[in-house]
Amino acid sequence: MSEALAAVYPATTLHTCIVHLLRHSLEFAFAVGPWGTQLPTVVASWRRAWTQVIPFFAFPPEVRRVIYTTNTLENVDRQLRKILKTRGHFPNEEAATKLIWLALRNVMARWSRPAPTWKSAMNQFAILYHERFTQQPA
């Protein structure tokens, strides 16, 4: 199963992903294999989440690589939860937004170097979302 799924994640399009799934007879058929019998909840999770996985393939491989590299994202999430947990409640949505913005600014200030694939992902973001993409002054 692992080699079949390893072919799915870097697939460049949804069509390629489905071809890999069918080639490895995965139509979620790994459910009958050793992983499926040991971890049936994983199989059920894949089936339930398939509609959420499909949009992932609309992004270029450079962006997807950054998205599924979760260590950095989990670290940011942990730090945000820690900050938000100590505040309790907020008088309005603007107060929560400001706190999150300040927290993200502080988290990013401690970053020493970007992820190795971040530059190529940023270039793709600039192409995809040029109207929302702003460049920081040099």
MDAnalysis code that builds the backbone (N, CA, C; Angstrom):
import MDAnalysis as mda
import numpy as np

u = mda.Universe.empty(414, n_residues=138, atom_resindex=np.repeat(np.arange(138), 3), trajectory=True)
u.add_TopologyAttr("name", ["N", "CA", "C"] * 138)
u.add_TopologyAttr("resid", np.arange(1, 139))
u.add_TopologyAttr("resname", ["MET", "SER", "GLU", "ALA", "LEU", "ALA", "ALA", "VAL", "TYR", "PRO", "ALA", "THR", "THR", "LEU", "HIS", "THR", "CYS", "ILE", "VAL", "HIS", "LEU", "LEU", "ARG", "HIS", "SER", "LEU", "GLU", "PHE", "ALA", "PHE", "ALA", "VAL", "GLY", "PRO", "TRP", "GLY", "THR", "GLN", "LEU", "PRO", "THR", "VAL", "VAL", "ALA", "SER", "TRP", "ARG", "ARG", "ALA", "TRP", "THR", "GLN", "VAL", "ILE", "PRO", "PHE", "PHE", "ALA", "PHE", "PRO", "PRO", "GLU", "VAL", "ARG", "ARG", "VAL", "ILE", "TYR", "THR", "THR", "ASN", "THR", "LEU", "GLU", "ASN", "VAL", "ASP", "ARG", "GLN", "LEU", "ARG", "LYS", "ILE", "LEU", "LYS", "THR", "ARG", "GLY", "HIS", "PHE", "PRO", "ASN", "GLU", "GLU", "ALA", "ALA", "THR", "LYS", "LEU", "ILE", "TRP", "LEU", "ALA", "LEU", "ARG", "ASN", "VAL", "MET", "ALA", "ARG", "TRP", "SER", "ARG", "PRO", "ALA", "PRO", "THR", "TRP", "LYS", "SER", "ALA", "MET", "ASN", "GLN", "PHE", "ALA", "ILE", "LEU", "TYR", "HIS", "GLU", "ARG", "PHE", "THR", "GLN", "GLN", "PRO", "ALA"])
u.atoms.positions = np.array([
    [0.814, -1.184, 0.000],
    [0.000, 0.000, 0.000],
    [0.859, 1.250, 0.000],
    [1.926, 1.269, 0.776],
    [2.705, 2.498, 0.901],
    [3.290, 2.945, -0.430],
    [3.765, 1.995, -1.267],
    [4.308, 2.410, -2.554],
    [3.208, 2.916, -3.481],
    [2.014, 2.376, -3.353],
    [0.904, 2.855, -4.173],
    [0.506, 4.263, -3.755],
    [0.393, 4.512, -2.464],
    [0.041, 5.850, -1.998],
    [1.173, 6.824, -2.272],
    [2.406, 6.345, -2.257],
    [3.539, 7.212, -2.576],
    [3.445, 7.703, -4.017],
    [2.798, 6.950, -4.890],
    [2.599, 7.386, -6.267],
    [1.424, 8.344, -6.389],
    [0.484, 8.281, -5.451],
    [-0.696, 9.130, -5.511],
    [-0.365, 10.572, -5.126],
    [0.321, 10.779, -4.026],
    [0.558, 12.133, -3.524],
    [1.313, 13.039, -4.500],
    [2.364, 12.573, -5.189],
    [3.036, 13.485, -6.123],
    [2.387, 13.558, -7.501],
    [1.247, 12.905, -7.702],
    [0.579, 12.943, -9.003],
    [0.322, 14.397, -9.390],
    [0.553, 14.710, -10.663],
    [0.450, 16.106, -11.094],
    [-0.978, 16.559, -11.353],
    [-1.884, 15.620, -11.622],
    [-3.278, 15.975, -11.860],
    [-4.182, 14.953, -11.174],
    [-5.451, 15.290, -11.075],
    [-6.421, 14.353, -10.513],
    [-6.490, 13.101, -11.372],
    [-6.446, 13.269, -12.699],
    [-6.482, 12.120, -13.611],
    [-5.316, 11.168, -13.325],
    [-4.115, 11.717, -13.179],
    [-2.933, 10.897, -12.887],
    [-3.100, 10.178, -11.556],
    [-3.662, 10.868, -10.587],
    [-3.894, 10.261, -9.277],
    [-4.814, 9.050, -9.404],
    [-5.912, 9.219, -10.127],
    [-6.864, 8.118, -10.292],
    [-6.232, 6.963, -11.053],
    [-5.410, 7.270, -12.062],
    [-4.705, 6.221, -12.801],
    [-3.810, 5.433, -11.855],
    [-3.083, 6.141, -10.971],
    [-2.229, 5.444, -9.996],
    [-3.065, 4.581, -9.059],
    [-4.189, 5.101, -8.622],
    [-5.052, 4.313, -7.732],
    [-5.520, 3.043, -8.422],
    [-5.933, 3.179, -9.689],
    [-6.433, 2.010, -10.411],
    [-5.311, 1.051, -10.786],
    [-4.140, 1.592, -11.154],
    [-3.014, 0.740, -11.530],
    [-2.602, -0.152, -10.361],
    [-2.633, 0.415, -9.189],
    [-2.250, -0.367, -8.010],
    [-3.469, -1.058, -7.414],
    [-4.551, -1.139, -8.219],
    [-5.831, -1.688, -7.789],
    [-6.178, -1.244, -6.391],
    [-6.101, 0.061, -6.220],
    [-6.378, 0.627, -4.911],
    [-7.800, 1.079, -4.754],
    [-8.586, 1.153, -5.774],
    [-9.945, 1.650, -5.641],
    [-10.347, 1.439, -4.183],
    [-9.418, 1.856, -3.395],
    [-9.491, 1.651, -1.961],
    [-9.500, 0.168, -1.652],
    [-8.904, -0.622, -2.599],
    [-8.808, -2.054, -2.394],
    [-7.747, -2.405, -1.379],
    [-6.940, -1.445, -0.976],
    [-6.018, -1.773, 0.103],
    [-6.795, -2.125, 1.353],
    [-8.117, -1.961, 1.306],
    [-8.970, -2.354, 2.427],
    [-8.863, -3.847, 2.698],
    [-8.593, -4.636, 1.651],
    [-8.510, -6.076, 1.852],
    [-7.087, -6.540, 2.144],
    [-6.124, -5.650, 2.001],
    [-4.733, -5.999, 2.271],
    [-4.417, -5.943, 3.759],
    [-3.134, -6.152, 4.091],
    [-2.748, -6.177, 5.508],
    [-3.006, -4.849, 6.227],
    [-2.787, -3.733, 5.536],
    [-3.030, -2.445, 6.191],
    [-4.518, -2.238, 6.417],
    [-5.311, -2.635, 5.441],
    [-6.757, -2.463, 5.557],
    [-7.361, -3.293, 6.664],
    [-6.829, -4.496, 6.860],
    [-7.364, -5.327, 7.936],
    [-6.865, -4.873, 9.305],
    [-5.648, -4.355, 9.354],
    [-5.121, -3.861, 10.629],
    [-5.668, -2.486, 10.978],
    [-5.889, -1.646, 9.963],
    [-6.308, -0.270, 10.186],
    [-7.559, 0.061, 9.367],
    [-8.685, -0.541, 9.674],
    [-9.895, -0.283, 8.876],
    [-10.369, 1.169, 8.974],
    [-10.023, 1.846, 10.043],
    [-10.434, 3.253, 10.164],
    [-9.715, 4.130, 9.150],
    [-8.501, 3.738, 8.750],
    [-7.774, 4.494, 7.731],
    [-8.507, 4.383, 6.398],
    [-8.949, 3.199, 6.071],
    [-9.683, 2.973, 4.824],
    [-10.976, 3.793, 4.844],
    [-11.694, 3.733, 5.943],
    [-12.945, 4.489, 6.060],
    [-12.683, 5.988, 5.968],
    [-11.589, 6.427, 6.553],
    [-11.239, 7.848, 6.507],
    [-10.949, 8.293, 5.081],
    [-10.206, 7.476, 4.320],
    [-9.922, 7.801, 2.916],
    [-11.218, 7.905, 2.127],
    [-12.128, 6.962, 2.336],
    [-13.392, 6.987, 1.592],
    [-14.201, 8.240, 1.925],
    [-14.279, 8.570, 3.201],
    [-15.050, 9.744, 3.620],
    [-14.422, 11.038, 3.124],
    [-13.104, 11.104, 3.109],
    [-12.404, 12.354, 2.792],
    [-12.073, 12.519, 1.322],
    [-12.445, 11.557, 0.492],
    [-12.032, 11.610, -0.905],
    [-12.477, 12.902, -1.580],
    [-13.672, 13.394, -1.280],
    [-14.140, 14.633, -1.917],
    [-13.319, 15.834, -1.457],
    [-12.698, 15.745, -0.282],
    [-11.824, 16.822, 0.170],
    [-10.407, 16.674, -0.391],
    [-10.036, 15.478, -0.814],
    [-8.706, 15.244, -1.381],
    [-8.652, 15.739, -2.827],
    [-9.735, 15.587, -3.555],
    [-9.756, 15.928, -4.982],
    [-9.317, 17.367, -5.256],
    [-9.813, 18.390, -4.543],
    [-9.385, 19.765, -4.844],
    [-7.887, 19.998, -4.652],
    [-7.258, 19.185, -3.837],
    [-5.830, 19.270, -3.587],
    [-5.037, 19.183, -4.894],
    [-5.537, 18.416, -5.857],
    [-4.821, 18.210, -7.114],
    [-4.971, 19.379, -8.079],
    [-5.762, 20.381, -7.727],
    [-5.861, 21.581, -8.552],
    [-4.618, 22.455, -8.393],
    [-3.879, 22.266, -7.303],
    [-2.673, 23.046, -7.061],
    [-1.476, 22.416, -7.750],
    [-0.497, 23.231, -8.141],
    [0.735, 22.689, -8.722],
    [1.506, 21.866, -7.682],
    [2.349, 20.948, -8.118],
    [3.106, 20.103, -7.186],
    [3.915, 20.892, -6.157],
    [4.442, 22.058, -6.544],
    [5.244, 22.855, -5.602],
    [4.405, 23.318, -4.411],
    [3.169, 23.708, -4.685],
    [2.278, 24.163, -3.610],
    [1.843, 22.977, -2.757],
    [1.495, 21.869, -3.411],
    [1.067, 20.686, -2.656],
    [2.168, 20.196, -1.721],
    [3.419, 20.272, -2.164],
    [4.526, 19.825, -1.328],
    [4.576, 20.632, -0.033],
    [4.349, 21.932, -0.134],
    [4.349, 22.780, 1.060],
    [3.131, 22.469, 1.929],
    [1.983, 22.220, 1.296],
    [0.763, 21.940, 2.055],
    [0.897, 20.649, 2.846],
    [1.405, 19.585, 2.231],
    [1.445, 18.336, 2.969],
    [2.711, 18.147, 3.795],
    [3.567, 19.142, 3.852],
    [4.669, 19.133, 4.800],
    [4.141, 19.805, 6.054],
    [3.653, 19.003, 6.990],
    [2.842, 19.539, 8.081],
    [3.609, 19.949, 9.324],
    [4.866, 19.601, 9.475],
    [5.572, 19.907, 10.715],
    [5.521, 21.390, 11.042],
    [5.802, 22.231, 10.079],
    [5.788, 23.668, 10.303],
    [4.379, 24.141, 10.630],
    [3.400, 23.632, 9.880],
    [2.018, 24.034, 10.121],
    [1.544, 23.599, 11.503],
    [1.903, 22.387, 11.917],
    [1.515, 21.916, 13.244],
    [2.166, 22.759, 14.335],
    [3.397, 23.185, 14.117],
    [4.090, 24.028, 15.079],
    [3.389, 25.380, 15.209],
    [3.019, 25.978, 14.085],
    [2.311, 27.261, 14.114],
    [0.961, 27.089, 14.799],
    [0.253, 26.018, 14.469],
    [-1.046, 25.745, 15.081],
    [-0.915, 25.608, 16.596],
    [0.098, 24.885, 17.052],
    [0.320, 24.695, 18.491],
    [0.558, 26.029, 19.172],
    [1.379, 26.887, 18.564],
    [1.679, 28.181, 19.163],
    [0.448, 29.087, 19.182],
    [-0.340, 29.059, 18.115],
    [-1.570, 29.863, 18.094],
    [-2.565, 29.392, 19.153],
    [-2.739, 28.077, 19.268],
    [-3.662, 27.564, 20.281],
    [-3.221, 27.945, 21.678],
    [-1.930, 27.902, 21.924],
    [-1.399, 28.266, 23.240],
    [-1.729, 29.729, 23.566],
    [-1.560, 30.606, 22.596],
    [-1.834, 32.026, 22.805],
    [-3.329, 32.269, 22.972],
    [-4.149, 31.637, 22.124],
    [-5.591, 31.858, 22.172],
    [-6.226, 31.254, 23.430],
    [-5.666, 30.153, 23.903],
    [-6.223, 29.485, 25.075],
    [-6.131, 30.367, 26.320],
    [-5.061, 31.122, 26.438],
    [-4.886, 31.954, 27.625],
    [-5.795, 33.176, 27.630],
    [-6.375, 33.531, 26.481],
    [-7.214, 34.730, 26.384],
    [-8.660, 34.481, 26.802],
    [-9.126, 33.268, 26.706],
    [-10.511, 32.996, 27.090],
    [-11.489, 33.357, 25.991],
    [-12.073, 34.540, 26.061],
    [-13.038, 34.958, 25.045],
    [-12.665, 36.353, 24.542],
    [-13.307, 36.755, 23.454],
    [-13.003, 38.036, 22.811],
    [-14.269, 38.879, 22.730],
    [-14.127, 40.182, 22.879],
    [-15.318, 41.038, 22.800],
    [-15.941, 41.063, 21.406],
    [-15.124, 40.885, 20.366],
    [-15.648, 40.853, 18.997],
    [-14.663, 40.123, 18.094],
    [-15.076, 39.921, 16.854],
    [-14.246, 39.177, 15.894],
    [-12.960, 39.933, 15.556],
    [-13.028, 41.248, 15.536],
    [-11.851, 42.057, 15.212],
    [-10.745, 41.864, 16.247],
    [-11.123, 41.745, 17.524],
    [-10.132, 41.532, 18.579],
    [-9.419, 40.194, 18.389],
    [-10.179, 39.156, 18.031],
    [-9.579, 37.841, 17.787],
    [-8.653, 37.889, 16.577],
    [-9.083, 38.563, 15.525],
    [-8.268, 38.676, 14.316],
    [-6.955, 39.396, 14.606],
    [-7.020, 40.464, 15.383],
    [-5.805, 41.209, 15.719],
    [-4.843, 40.357, 16.539],
    [-5.380, 39.596, 17.494],
    [-4.514, 38.748, 18.313],
    [-3.840, 37.676, 17.455],
    [-4.597, 37.076, 16.549],
    [-4.015, 36.060, 15.667],
    [-2.939, 36.677, 14.787],
    [-3.207, 37.863, 14.249],
    [-2.218, 38.541, 13.408],
    [-0.941, 38.823, 14.201],
    [-1.074, 39.334, 15.414],
    [0.109, 39.610, 16.249],
    [0.857, 38.327, 16.589],
    [0.105, 37.275, 16.895],
    [0.736, 35.993, 17.220],
    [1.509, 35.457, 16.021],
    [0.914, 35.517, 14.829],
    [1.601, 35.042, 13.625],
    [2.847, 35.872, 13.345],
    [2.765, 37.162, 13.568],
    [3.940, 38.027, 13.367],
    [5.069, 37.610, 14.306],
    [4.740, 37.320, 15.558],
    [5.761, 36.888, 16.519],
    [6.323, 35.509, 16.177],
    [5.460, 34.615, 15.732],
    [5.915, 33.275, 15.347],
    [6.867, 33.375, 14.166],
    [6.496, 34.163, 13.153],
    [7.327, 34.290, 11.955],
    [8.647, 35.002, 12.249],
    [8.676, 35.862, 13.243],
    [9.919, 36.568, 13.588],
    [10.976, 35.599, 14.105],
    [10.542, 34.468, 14.656],
    [11.489, 33.478, 15.189],
    [11.975, 32.489, 14.145],
    [11.409, 32.516, 12.954],
    [11.838, 31.600, 11.911],
    [13.218, 32.008, 11.423],
    [14.111, 31.043, 11.367],
    [15.478, 31.346, 10.946],
    [15.683, 31.119, 9.446],
    [14.964, 30.160, 8.873],
    [15.113, 29.900, 7.439],
    [13.813, 29.297, 6.914],
    [13.486, 29.559, 5.654],
    [12.250, 29.017, 5.082],
    [12.391, 27.533, 4.758],
    [11.268, 26.901, 4.539],
    [11.274, 25.509, 4.092],
    [11.996, 25.441, 2.749],
    [12.695, 24.354, 2.461],
    [13.479, 24.259, 1.234],
    [12.660, 24.484, -0.044],
    [11.398, 24.123, -0.034],
    [10.578, 24.249, -1.239],
    [9.705, 25.496, -1.223],
    [9.888, 26.353, -0.246],
    [8.998, 27.500, -0.087],
    [9.108, 28.492, -1.249],
    [10.305, 28.740, -1.753],
    [10.469, 29.730, -2.819],
    [9.681, 29.342, -4.067],
    [9.760, 28.084, -4.473],
    [9.006, 27.653, -5.654],
    [7.504, 27.687, -5.386],
    [7.091, 27.381, -4.152],
    [5.668, 27.471, -3.812],
    [5.200, 28.925, -3.847],
    [6.010, 29.844, -3.344],
    [5.645, 31.257, -3.364],
    [5.496, 31.755, -4.807],
    [6.352, 31.303, -5.695],
    [6.226, 31.681, -7.103],
    [4.891, 31.193, -7.676],
    [4.502, 29.969, -7.315],
    [3.226, 29.437, -7.786],
    [2.050, 30.213, -7.182],
    [2.145, 30.574, -5.888],
    [1.101, 31.385, -5.263],
    [0.971, 32.726, -5.988],
    [2.089, 33.321, -6.358],
    [2.069, 34.606, -7.061],
    [1.374, 34.472, -8.415],
    [1.547, 33.335, -9.075],
    [0.890, 33.101, -10.359],
    [-0.604, 32.851, -10.159],
    [-0.934, 32.005, -9.201],
    [-2.330, 31.628, -8.981],
    [-3.172, 32.759, -8.394],
    [-2.588, 33.506, -7.471],
    [-3.345, 34.516, -6.733],
    [-2.710, 35.891, -6.887],
    [-2.365, 36.261, -8.102],
    [-1.650, 37.511, -8.344],
    [-2.392, 38.715, -7.794],
    [-3.728, 38.701, -7.815],
    [-4.479, 39.852, -7.321],
    [-4.420, 39.977, -5.804],
    [-4.154, 38.882, -5.093],
    [-4.088, 38.929, -3.634],
    [-2.654, 38.838, -3.116],
    [-1.723, 38.624, -4.004],
    [-0.333, 38.408, -3.612],
    [0.387, 39.758, -3.523],
    [0.965, 40.019, -2.389],
    [1.710, 41.280, -2.235],
    [3.173, 40.958, -1.984],
    [4.015, 41.765, -2.549],
    [5.443, 41.563, -2.375],
    [5.949, 42.503, -1.288],
    [6.744, 41.964, -0.368],
    [7.316, 42.765, 0.707],
    [8.432, 43.641, 0.142],
    [8.562, 44.873, 0.621],
    [9.646, 45.727, 0.133],
    [11.017, 45.134, 0.466],
    [11.954, 45.320, -0.423],
    [13.294, 44.746, -0.242],
    [14.091, 45.449, 0.807],
])
